[in-house]
Amino acid sequence: MGALIFYTGIYFLGYYAAHLLNQAAGRALVSNRRIAGLVLVLTVSVAHAYKIISTPPPHDHGDGANYALGLYVILPVTIIAIAVFFFNRQEEQDRQDGNDQS
């Protein structure tokens, strides 16, 4: 649960950083802010996965690095990626429905 909250925070940092960059530039430098947030999540997750793999697990945890990698990196990033693609698809369908009605 904590990793999902962490990566959700990272996603929104990337999302709003892209928004602020567009506002500062006065035009759309980053056209899809959702994908920009997802790129930041993927970048942080690669660094997090490297840290998990490169350090030995604590002595009282016999599960290993693969369990930690799946639970703390792959699962939350997958959930966020599915949500981003779902909302992008919903937005595309809403736009198409709006064009069909007019």
N, C-alpha and C positions, 0 to 999 in steps of 0.2 A: 504494500500500500504506500509506503514511504517513497519508494522508487517511482511509482506512478505519479505521485504529487510532485516529486523533484523534476521529472521529465516534462510534466505539464507546465510547470513554472518556466523551464527552459524554452518550451515551445512558445509561450506567450512573450517571453523576452525577445525571441527572434521575430515574432509576428509584429510586435509593437516597435521594434528597432527598424524593421522594414518600413512601417508606417511613418515613423519619424524621419527616416531618410528621404522618403517621398515628399514629406511636408517641407523638409529643409531645402530640397532641390527645387521644389515648386512644380515638379512634374513626376510622372510615374517612372522611376528608375527600376523599381521592383514591381512587376505587374501582378504577381500572385503572392500575396503576403503569407498565405497558408503554407505554400511550398517553402517559402523562406524560413518560416518557423520550423518546418520539418527538417530542413537542411541543418539548422542549428542543433536540433535534437539528435540527428544522425552523427554530426561531428562530435558532440559531447559524448554520445554513447560509444563511439569508437575509442575515445580516450579513456572512458570508464572501463570498457572491456579490456583494453590493454593493461590498465592498472590491476584489474582483477586477475588476469592471467599471469602477469609478471611477478606478483607478490605471493608468497606462500600463505595458505589459509591458516586461520588461528588454530591453536592446538586442540581446542575442544570441538572443532567442527570437522568432522570426517567426511562431509559431503563432497568436498572438492570444488575446484574452480568451475567445472561445467554446470553444476547445480546453481552456483551463485551467478554465473553468466546468464543462464536461462531465466532465473527468477528476478534478478535486479537490472538486467539490460534488455534482453530479447523480448520478454513478455510486455513490459511497459512501452517499449518503442513500437512493438507491433500493435498494441491497442491504440496508441496515438496515431500511427500511420493509417490504420483502418478508419478511425474517426475523421481524419483529414480528408482521405479519399471519399468517404461517404458524404461529407458536407460539400466537397467540391462537386460531386455528382448531383447532389440535390440542387445546388446553385445553377448548374448547367441545365437541369431539367426545368427549373423555374424560369430561366431565361427563354428556353425553347417554348414553354407553354405561353409565356407572355408574347412572344413573337407570333405564335399560331393564332392567338385571339385577336390580334390587331390586323 
